[in-house]
């Protein structure tokens, strides 16, 4: 398992998007250009560049030496036809990419406000108590949110329903969660890996 975190979002410029466009597959280029805003284009392209670098560091090569193409499962989660598992996430403060031989999920989020109605819809009673008693409820909420979303990505489903998130972390066995918070840059991320 390997992952990388990119958080120099000052690189989100028209020049950087122009540099990245010829370095990605036609498929990813079309996906990037479908975004109307520069930020979406940048994240789409930069995450692909990071993925290609991670794949190369693991020795992965596509069968015909082309850039990797994504295939999508029934829930829309991307995968490689003949490659390791991977996961991509981005938010306004960073991009996270992970690669593993076992199912993996990664999620990065800016520190979000723990709005009571969202907490009630997405967190079970124990998690709600953790959030309410934390020195920073916003950080506690974001930590738990990234854990849930990373697990759902690892399972290949992503968020199917906000209301279905309450028990995401209750019955997970054989899953390692690594969560980190960067208060200075205002984000948290979680890596979920099947043992």
Secondary structure by P-SEA (a helix, b strand, c coil): cccccccccccccaaaaaaacccccaaaaaaaaccccaaaaaaaaaaaaaaaaaaaaacccccccccbbbbbcccbbbbbcccccccccccccbbbbbbccccbbbbbbccccccaaaaaacccaaaaaaaaacccaaaaaaaaaaaaaaaaaaacccccccccccccccccccbbbbbbbcccccbbbbbbbcc
